[in-house]
Amino acid sequence: MSDPYRITDAPAPPRGTEPARPARSFTRLMLWLGIIVGAGVNLATNLTGHTVLGIVAGSVGTLCIILLVVSHVTGRRR
């Protein structure tokens, strides 16, 4: 009779057979670009006195940072 509570290690897949993740790389690239553009627009608009536009750009940059952290945490290998 098999024990349903028994923990067994599954064999690791052979090296080099992990699927490529180009979609994740593209997403991370876009998030980094969003951070850079958001920070640049935020800086430029705050220097010129357009505070509301600066707040929107800063919010977009902050959202990109949050999404990049979430992407990193969910994509970690265990």
N, C-alpha and C positions, 0 to 999 in steps of 0.2 A: 504494500500500500504506500502510495507516495505521500509525502508530508507537504501540505500546501504552504506551510510557514517557513520552509527551509529556503535559505538564501544561497544561491549558487552564482558563481561568476560566469558570465557569458564570455565566450572567447572573443578577443579583440579582432576587428577586421584587419586584413593584411595592410601593411603600410602602403600608402599611395593610392588606395581605393576610395578615399574620402571624396565625396562629390564637391565640385567647385561651386563657389557661391558668388557668382558675378552680380547677382541682384543685390546682395548685401553690400558688396563693395561699392556699387553704384549709389545705393542709398546713403551709405556713410560719406561718400564723396559729396553728394548733394547737401547733406547736413553740415559738413564742414564748410562748404561754400556758403550756405545760409548763415552760418555763424560769422564768417568773415564779412559778407556783404551787409548783414544786419548791424554789425559793429561799426563798419565804415559809414553807412548811411546814418546811423545814430550819432556818430561823432560829427559828421558834416552838418546834419540838421540842427544839432544842439549849438554848434558854433555860429550858425547863421540865424538862430533865433526861432526856428520852427519846432517848438517844443512838442507839439502833438505828433508830428511826423516822426520825431526822434523817439517818442515813447512807443509808437507802433513798430518802428524798426528794432528797437531794443527788445520788445516783446517777441518779435519773430526770432531774433538771435537767441533769446533765452529759451524759447520753445525748441529750437534746434539743438541746443545744449542738452536739454532734458531728454529729447528723443535719441540723441547720440548715446547718452548714458544708459538709457533703457535698452537700446540696441546692443550695447556692449554687455550688459548684465545678462540679457536673455540669450546671447550667442556664445557665452563662455563654455569651454569644454570642462567636463567634470572628471 
